[in-house]
Amino acid sequence: MPAQFHNLLFVLNPISGDVDKSALEATIAAYCAERGRQAWFFHTTGHDDQTHLRYYLENHAVDAVFAAGGDGTVSLVAEVLCGGTRPLGIIPLGSGNGLSKDLGVPQSVEEALRLTWDYEVRVLDTLRVGGRFAAHLADLGFNALIVERFDQGAARGPGAYVRIATQEYAAYQPATYRIETDQETWEGPAFMLTIANANTFGSNVVINPNGQLDDGQFEICLIAPFPNTAAPGLLYRLYASEFDDSDYTRRLCCRHARISVPGTTEVLVQIDGEPCRLPTPVEVVIRPGSLRVLVPATGS
């Protein structure tokens, strides 16, 4: 049996998902009380959340911290816990929930709460992308553009994402990238490139089928420009975990990379579901064994 927790902090994003947060707090508090645990709550505001969360953890005896929200909330909490001994738990409430899916965390609140008492601790690698923390996936190109448009819009859910992608696809112009890694150098046009410490987007697209979250390396997954006639087959391969079987895909395995876009000084990047603009070249480095995460116990 794993060591039992007593004091648990739940970090809630008030605007993620379609869950009534007041009802959620009552559900979590009751669940923990029934099992002899104390649940505490921290609400994100979008204003200096990391600083406030670090201060809270410095002044409270908390055994584990659960991110109750989407990919952005999970990444925020993971960065605060990175390099420490407190483990991260995930209550997935967002539109994608990519990291939780790759870790096998149940997608229902009630089942995910089981991790408060029945769990294993897995030690994961994390990334720094252009100096910013990444626990799961980052990318440049088409998907980064769609994530930015999605973030700017009011609609949420997979339907909104697909609608935006369909609208942007026809006019999208792939960029040319230069990638220098500790293993090789590649240069050419790409529809998109994904910096993958994991396997799957929250949309269940498998961009890096053989990637491992704890192997001390990451992959850069490239999709080359492709004709419209090839789009259905390529999309099928991404959903069928057959990324490497397409003529338009390539993966670079590495521990360090420098990504530049010739002729530009800034590039749009999405990191763990959050869009941002970074100066080029974008440096990517792996931080092996830097994050402790709660996952379902074997056999649960």
Beta strands, then each sheet from edge to edge (+ up, - down):
strand 1: 7-12
strand 2: 38-43
strand 3: 64-69
strand 4: 88-92
strand 5: 120-129
strand 6: 132-134
strand 7: 137-141
strand 8: 175-181
strand 9: 185-190
strand 10: 192-196
strand 11: 218-223
strand 12: 249-254
strand 13: 256-260
strand 14: 266-271
strand 15: 274-279
strand 16: 282-295
sheet 1: 2+ 1+ 3+ 4+
sheet 2: 6+ 5- 16+ 13- 8+ 9-
sheet 3: 12+ 11- 10+ 7- 14+ 15-
end
